[in-house]
């Protein structure tokens, strides 16, 4: 089973940050990742993570102004991006984090080539600033539906930037949700770019919710992550449909499946399709226990 981390930018959104750390630990997560935690003192975050025996993974750089979604690829904003990187480094060092997502931003009317040159130069500076602290910088392409005009939307584009920058502490943040949202096969894309991947995230498509509906078929994805030998953290970065704790059945099912690998304790998307072909209604499939479904399918 992959090592799952809780993204506290989305999970338990009704609670203060320190209480979200408590909730993640109580739910069984052994690591957390943050979006923009800068209103909470880093020392308090570190103390709470230590008390709950939870690993802090990383944070995002500043979003900039409303609608910008980052500063890294915006020509003329280099000083602001450098300040955002310094802020993230200081927070990670004080709080015990290990990674920083360097947000590229919505480039608007900027020339794409100029935006790329700006991003590359900014990342070279950022990687040098982060290296003495042992911090990894992460790049996350974002699908154009969620962030129209964002600098990049595919893993291949992110990989090309990493190759150009040439910094050993620059890696991909592989978000299965964004990969699937641009119509790419998650497992095939992960297999291709795995040597560059520093972190994985997931959510269902199209609703960006729990990984128990929609696409991709996450039981298959989680098995593939294990089979590919990825040993890092896999972040639950989704928006809960209701109360966060009520939607954690996927986590319990993944743990149970790992404890008994010969028997699947989840109904996969392909199995649901076969049940529909056998005449079962959506309501019947939703209420069906995995063992019952497997019996109907002759598994």
Wavefront OBJ file of the C-alpha trace (Angstrom):
o trace
v 0.000 0.000 0.000
v 1.325 3.490 -0.762
v 2.216 5.777 2.124
v -0.658 8.258 2.191
v -0.332 11.861 3.352
v -3.170 14.253 4.128
v -3.291 17.516 2.221
v -4.529 19.961 4.827
v -5.242 22.630 2.258
v -8.378 20.636 1.367
v -9.073 18.140 4.171
v -10.897 19.242 7.347
v -11.382 22.757 5.909
v -13.684 23.763 8.769
v -10.885 23.529 11.363
v -7.837 25.647 12.238
v -4.564 24.296 10.870
v -3.281 22.826 14.131
v -6.586 21.010 14.650
v -6.336 19.649 11.112
v -2.998 18.090 12.044
v -4.717 16.443 15.012
v -7.507 15.172 12.765
v -5.089 13.754 10.201
v -3.188 11.860 12.869
v -6.417 10.524 14.373
v -7.514 9.307 10.937
v -4.306 7.314 10.534
v -2.243 9.581 8.289
v 1.438 9.648 9.156
v 2.295 12.706 7.066
v 0.685 16.009 6.135
v 1.232 18.558 3.393
v 0.147 22.199 3.462
v -0.832 24.884 0.967
v -0.215 28.349 2.448
v 0.238 27.944 6.217
v 1.996 31.250 6.763
v -0.591 32.700 9.156
v 0.251 29.948 11.665
v 3.638 30.166 13.432
v 6.006 27.541 12.054
v 7.160 26.611 15.553
v 3.586 25.721 16.507
v 3.193 23.581 13.397
v 6.404 21.736 14.203
v 5.382 21.216 17.828
v 1.993 19.806 16.845
v 3.444 17.507 14.185
v 6.031 16.238 16.648
v 3.374 15.675 19.306
v 1.227 13.670 16.887
v 4.226 11.870 15.334
v 3.283 13.188 11.910
v 5.825 14.086 9.217
v 5.468 17.525 7.643
v 6.157 17.278 3.922
v 5.910 20.683 2.329
v 4.233 23.977 1.449
v 3.419 26.109 -1.605
v 5.018 29.382 -2.578
v 2.780 32.450 -2.578
v -0.132 32.691 -5.016
v 0.616 36.359 -5.623
v -2.339 38.573 -6.421
v -5.873 37.282 -6.828
v -6.110 35.036 -9.868
v -2.360 34.747 -10.444
v -1.895 31.301 -8.856
v 1.815 31.853 -8.401
v 4.701 34.058 -9.480
v 7.468 31.828 -10.815
v 6.863 32.292 -14.552
v 5.696 35.916 -14.491
v 8.212 38.257 -16.191
v 8.935 41.326 -14.100
v 7.932 39.663 -10.824
v 11.262 37.980 -10.105
v 11.890 39.817 -6.836
v 8.467 38.831 -5.513
v 9.043 35.191 -6.418
v 12.441 35.225 -4.709
v 10.792 36.638 -1.589
v 8.121 33.926 -1.771
v 10.807 31.249 -1.991
v 12.633 32.749 0.979
v 9.365 32.733 2.938
v 8.730 29.076 2.103
v 12.302 28.061 2.939
v 12.147 29.822 6.292
v 8.840 28.159 7.122
v 10.033 24.680 6.119
v 13.263 25.007 8.075
v 11.421 26.165 11.196
v 8.507 23.728 10.887
v 10.486 20.682 9.779
v 9.229 20.457 6.204
v 11.192 19.002 3.319
v 9.652 20.282 0.079
v 8.353 23.436 -1.598
v 5.922 23.570 -4.496
v 7.131 26.454 -6.665
v 3.949 27.798 -8.233
v 4.445 29.027 -11.801
v 1.363 31.209 -12.135
v -1.095 32.323 -14.801
v 1.009 34.056 -17.443
v -1.819 36.024 -19.085
v -0.607 38.032 -22.085
v 3.073 37.325 -21.425
v 5.080 35.752 -24.231
v 5.287 32.000 -23.464
v 8.998 31.876 -24.311
v 9.706 34.817 -22.017
v 7.635 33.190 -19.281
v 9.617 29.971 -19.645
v 12.946 31.799 -19.525
v 11.764 33.623 -16.404
v 10.682 30.398 -14.732
v 13.942 28.629 -15.545
v 16.040 31.490 -14.174
v 13.879 31.764 -11.068
v 14.094 28.027 -10.420
v 17.869 28.020 -10.746
v 18.054 30.716 -8.099
v 15.492 28.953 -5.910
v 17.271 25.609 -6.135
v 20.521 27.205 -5.018
v 18.739 28.863 -2.088
v 17.033 25.620 -1.032
v 20.016 23.282 -1.456
v 21.889 24.154 1.783
v 18.746 23.284 3.751
v 18.237 19.921 2.056
v 14.915 21.026 0.584
v 13.343 19.635 -2.581
v 11.559 21.951 -5.009
v 8.466 20.547 -6.715
v 6.837 21.496 -10.021
v 3.147 20.748 -10.571
v 1.497 21.242 -13.967
v -2.175 22.197 -13.496
v -4.978 21.368 -15.912
v -6.400 24.311 -17.912
v -9.971 23.818 -16.696
v -9.016 24.460 -13.077
v -6.466 27.180 -13.860
v -6.986 28.736 -17.309
v -3.791 30.290 -18.594
v -1.529 28.542 -16.083
v 2.038 28.281 -17.348
v 1.944 24.515 -17.938
v -0.613 21.730 -17.895
v 1.195 18.469 -18.708
v 3.804 16.380 -16.956
v 5.945 16.439 -20.104
v 6.142 20.238 -19.908
v 7.189 20.055 -16.274
v 9.817 17.442 -17.080
v 11.215 19.651 -19.844
v 11.617 22.545 -17.409
v 13.422 20.279 -14.942
v 15.782 19.114 -17.685
v 16.541 22.708 -18.679
v 17.129 23.905 -15.116
v 19.382 20.950 -14.351
v 19.117 21.178 -10.558
v 19.307 17.901 -8.596
v 16.796 19.108 -5.997
v 14.075 19.918 -8.565
v 11.398 17.236 -9.007
v 7.884 16.685 -10.328
v 4.772 16.762 -8.196
v 2.720 14.194 -10.092
v -0.958 14.942 -9.475
v -3.068 12.082 -10.836
v -6.089 14.389 -10.929
v -4.432 16.901 -13.252
v -2.932 14.136 -15.410
v -6.310 12.450 -15.904
v -8.025 15.814 -16.401
v -5.968 16.474 -19.538
v -6.889 13.046 -20.908
v -3.671 11.181 -20.196
v -3.350 7.668 -18.839
v -2.219 8.032 -15.236
v -0.285 4.794 -14.865
v 1.446 5.022 -18.255
v 2.433 8.638 -17.621
v 3.693 7.833 -14.142
v 5.739 4.938 -15.480
v 7.327 7.201 -18.096
v 8.280 10.021 -15.741
v 8.814 8.123 -12.481
v 12.566 8.917 -12.276
v 11.667 12.616 -11.961
v 8.784 12.243 -9.500
v 9.292 13.634 -6.010
v 5.690 13.469 -4.792
v 2.328 12.081 -5.944
v -1.169 13.446 -5.300
v -4.631 12.221 -6.225
v -8.339 13.037 -6.444
v -11.218 11.749 -8.526
v -12.069 13.186 -11.932
v -14.133 15.201 -12.663
v -15.233 16.338 -9.190
v -11.823 16.386 -7.441
v -13.307 14.461 -4.527
v -12.607 11.163 -2.758
v -10.966 8.456 -4.908
v -13.976 6.146 -4.800
v -15.846 7.282 -7.920
v -15.196 8.742 -11.345
v -11.811 8.174 -12.919
v -9.115 6.958 -12.819
v -9.642 3.581 -11.152
v -7.702 4.307 -7.970
v -7.427 0.772 -6.598
v -5.574 -0.002 -9.832
v -3.516 3.200 -9.585
v -2.475 2.463 -6.004
v -1.427 -1.055 -6.960
v 0.565 0.338 -9.873
v 2.334 2.840 -7.619
v 3.482 -0.051 -5.455
v 4.402 -2.202 -8.447
v 6.515 0.590 -9.950
v 8.569 0.745 -6.765
v 7.708 4.309 -5.787
v 8.554 4.698 -2.102
v 7.589 8.327 -1.475
v 4.401 9.803 -0.078
v 1.088 9.888 -1.944
v -1.001 12.916 -1.033
v -4.779 12.927 -0.624
v -5.425 16.324 -2.197
v -9.154 16.249 -2.785
v -12.203 18.276 -1.749
v -14.413 16.102 0.463
v -18.003 15.762 -0.709
v -19.216 16.093 2.886
v -17.460 15.814 6.260
v -13.851 14.708 5.723
v -14.030 11.831 8.200
v -17.158 10.464 6.515
v -15.288 10.095 3.230
v -12.264 8.125 4.424
v -13.597 4.699 3.523
v -11.083 4.545 0.686
v -8.225 4.721 3.215
v -9.601 1.890 5.329
v -10.227 -0.189 2.211
v -6.678 0.374 0.963
v -5.269 -0.673 4.325
v -7.457 -3.769 4.405
v -6.473 -4.712 0.873
v -2.804 -4.376 1.785
v -3.300 -6.623 4.802
v -4.924 -9.283 2.619
v -3.443 -8.756 -0.845
v -4.881 -11.938 -2.289
v -8.416 -10.639 -1.791
v -9.577 -7.282 -3.134
v -11.756 -5.419 -0.647
v -12.807 -2.726 -3.109
v -15.089 -2.828 -6.119
v -13.037 -1.437 -8.977
v -14.391 0.685 -11.804
v -14.040 -2.186 -14.275
v -15.923 -4.495 -11.918
v -18.708 -1.910 -11.612
v -18.955 -1.810 -15.408
v -19.305 -5.592 -15.515
v -22.004 -5.482 -12.827
v -23.939 -2.945 -14.913
v -23.652 -5.281 -17.893
v -25.173 -8.006 -15.701
v -28.163 -5.744 -15.043
v -27.432 -4.350 -11.582
v -28.636 -0.793 -10.941
v -26.400 2.019 -9.688
v -28.131 1.917 -6.287
v -27.612 -1.832 -6.015
v -23.938 -1.539 -6.904
v -23.455 1.317 -4.431
v -24.889 -0.759 -1.570
v -23.156 -3.984 -2.576
v -20.362 -5.375 -0.405
v -17.138 -6.223 -2.258
v -17.420 -9.907 -1.405
v -20.950 -9.978 -2.815
v -19.841 -8.207 -5.984
v -16.957 -10.608 -6.451
v -19.322 -13.546 -6.050
v -21.621 -12.182 -8.771
v -18.596 -11.779 -11.022
v -17.238 -15.226 -10.282
v -14.051 -13.903 -8.678
l 1 2 3 4 5 6 7 8 9 10 11 12 13 14 15 16 17 18 19 20 21 22 23 24 25 26 27 28 29 30 31 32 33 34 35 36 37 38 39 40 41 42 43 44 45 46 47 48 49 50 51 52 53 54 55 56 57 58 59 60 61 62 63 64 65 66 67 68 69 70 71 72 73 74 75 76 77 78 79 80 81 82 83 84 85 86 87 88 89 90 91 92 93 94 95 96 97 98 99 100 101 102 103 104 105 106 107 108 109 110 111 112 113 114 115 116 117 118 119 120 121 122 123 124 125 126 127 128 129 130 131 132 133 134 135 136 137 138 139 140 141 142 143 144 145 146 147 148 149 150 151 152 153 154 155 156 157 158 159 160 161 162 163 164 165 166 167 168 169 170 171 172 173 174 175 176 177 178 179 180 181 182 183 184 185 186 187 188 189 190 191 192 193 194 195 196 197 198 199 200 201 202 203 204 205 206 207 208 209 210 211 212 213 214 215 216 217 218 219 220 221 222 223 224 225 226 227 228 229 230 231 232 233 234 235 236 237 238 239 240 241 242 243 244 245 246 247 248 249 250 251 252 253 254 255 256 257 258 259 260 261 262 263 264 265 266 267 268 269 270 271 272 273 274 275 276 277 278 279 280 281 282 283 284 285 286 287 288 289 290 291 292 293 294 295 296 297 298 299
